[in-house]
Each structure stands twice: as structure tokens, then as C-alpha cells.
Amino acid sequence: TPNRHSVILTGTAGDGKSHLCGKIWKLLGGSDEQWASDDVYHACGIVHDGEMYTVHVIRDLTALPATDAEGRYGDKTELLTAFCHCLCEPSSRNQYVIAANDGQLVETLQRLPSDSSVTRVRSIVESLLVDGRREEPDVPLTLFNLSRVPCVSLFDLALDALLDHECWAECYATSEEDGFFGERCPIRKNVELLKSPLVRGRLRSLF
């Protein structure tokens, strides 16, 4: 992006951090084959306003190998120290997307050898997590804590995605009176119940 924002996706297990990393990787032009591999670390070059940037994607900080068999980074400490440095260097041509459980994120930063950049980034990340904020002024980093998204909001998003799927229209168009997706079909009944404000309201109340 023009302001070189790196991104940290944090939260607890199952919040969808790795899934979102995959979406970002594809938007960057990364291949499905690369993402389908067992690699935790991925990198690609992007061009913005005629300038080349390198985007580093770490899909699971906990599973990041200490060293890279392909030699793309020296070791884990070196890679994460470089991440801290890039946030403190306005001229850096590197951006990072890192998915990490919140506890592991803080612990990993605490284990890095301290220098001015590491100390500053460590303090910023801890402050963002404690205060529930996403950004610190003048720091090219956005932290999304997925555990702070209300579950009822996730329910609404999931239900809308399910009910708005284009294939339901095809099911209605090819329904059979006493067969597939007919009026007595239990799947059709459940779909229509989920669309009713009463049932949806009761499910939201449970969440």
C-alpha cells in the first residue's frame, strides 16, 4: 500500500487468521499451489507507483521453522528482527503479514535480542493488545485482534454468506413438487426458516 502498512492478525486458535492470510496471498497474486504447500513462510514482490516492494507472509508464527530449507531467510530471529526494523525505517521496501496467537506473538517478540527497533515494536504491540487498539500514530502497522470481533457479528456475516449464496436460486429454479427442493423438502424449510426475522432473532439472542 502507499503507506507501507504491515499487518498482524492475532487472536485465539480458530479465529480464521490463516484463512485471511490465504485471501491476502491470492490478492497479492500468489499461486494456489504455493499456498497449498506446507510452507509457513511465503514472499512475493509487488510494484506500486513504479517501486518494488517485498511482502512477507507468515501464516502461523508458532509453526515458523527456526531456519528455512530454501534459504529465503537466515533464521527465525533474523526474520522477525527485520520485521521490527522495517516498521522503524521509513525507506523500507518490505511489508509483513503475520498471523499469530496473541500470547505467542508477545512471547516471540520478548525473546528477540533487544535493540532500539525491537524494543519499540515490542512495546507498541503489547500496548495495542492491552488497549484494544489497531494502530499507533506514525507506525506503519495495523493489528487486527480477531478475538475482539463480537460473536453475534460473526454470526450475521456467516448467515448472510450462507443465505445469499447464488446456488439457492438455482435450487428454487430446478425444484420438483414432490422431490428435490420442493415445498416439503427439509433443506428448503430450514433455509426459509433461517431467512425469517423471528428465527434469526432468536438465534442471535443465543449468541
Salt bridges, closest charged atoms under 4 A:
ASP32 OD1 - LYS26 NZ 3.54
ASP39 OD2 - ARG72 NH2 3.66
ASP49 OD2 - HIS48 NE2 3.32
GLU51 OE1 - ARG93 NH2 3.90
ASP68 OD2 - ARG72 NE 2.88
GLU70 OE1 - ARG72 NE 3.88
GLU107 OE2 - ARG111 NH1 2.70
ASP115 OD2 - HIS85 NE2 2.75
ASP131 OD2 - ARG133 NH2 3.60
GLU135 OE2 - HIS5 NE2 3.56
GLU136 OE1 - ARG133 NH1 3.10
ASP156 OD1 - ARG200 NH2 3.36
ASP156 OD1 - ARG204 NE 2.89
ASP160 OD1 - ARG200 NH2 2.96
ASP178 OD1 - ARG184 NH2 2.72
GLU192 OE2 - ARG188 NE 3.10
